[in-house]
Amino acid sequence: MSTVLSAMVFVALGTLLFHSFSIWYSGMAQWKLASHARVTRVRLLDGGFGRGSGILSATHHTIGTAVDYTGAASEYVEYDPVLGTNKYRAYGCISETGGDMWLQDLAATTWIYAQSVKNVGAEAPDVKVGSFNAELNAAKNELEMTYTLLFSAAGRDFEQPQTIRAVLLNVE
């Protein structure tokens, strides 16, 4: 009788621990996606090359498509900051192994991550960019970028859609 009761207690505790870890993994995944989303938003809007090089402090926004570092077609937003003479591009690079958001200084041909991911050896990135789309509404001077961040943990997939809508005050 005591063996049966002990087994039932251990099964109940095991089930409780399993569900607790599942909730913890979900919370950590959402936290990780939110952290990446915040960093990406700041770098795209304020600029990853220093103050004043972001989309918000720019004129002449255009949207185009180019071949990214993976060989796939990728959308980008090209803009000229009010200060300085360099042009910048914000790319959403999507690939089967994972994607990133890149910022490129076209004059210096330097790159930084807007959405940085971690690659360890042959492992897949932690957080990936699953989609990237940009639209420019010239009538409203509004730029809208939509993208999806993806993350897998404990056998579950998590995604977080993001929308950045910026009213462009410096448009000529």
C-alpha positions, 0 to 999 in steps of 0.5 A: 500500500505504501509503495502504491501511495509513494508511486502516486506521489512521485508521479504527481510531483513529476507531472507538476515539475514537467508543467512547471518547466514547460511554463518556465520555458515559455516565459523565457522564450517570450522574454528572449523574443521581446529582448531581441525585438526591443534591440532591433527596434532601437537599432533600426530607428535610432541607427546602429552606426551611432546617433543620428544614423537611423531611419527616424533621422533620415530623408529620401527613404526608398524600398528595394530588393537585393540579393542578401548574404545567403543568395536569397532575394531580400527587401531593404529600406535605404535612407539618407540621414539628415546629418552626414553624407553616408547612405544606409540600408536596413535589410531583412535577410531570410534564409532556411538556416535563419535570418537576421536584420542587417544595417549597412553603411553603403559608403564604408561598406560596414555591417552591423546586426540589428537583430543579432543571433548566436551561432555556436559551431553548426547549431542553428541561431537562437532567434531568427527573422522569419519574415521582413516586409517594408512599405512606404506611404509617401502620401502620409510620410509613413514607413512601416516595417513588419517582421517576425521573430522565431525561437525554438525551445524545449521542442516548441516553436515560438514566434513574435510578429513585430510592426514598426510604424514611423512617421517621417518628419524629415521627408523633403 
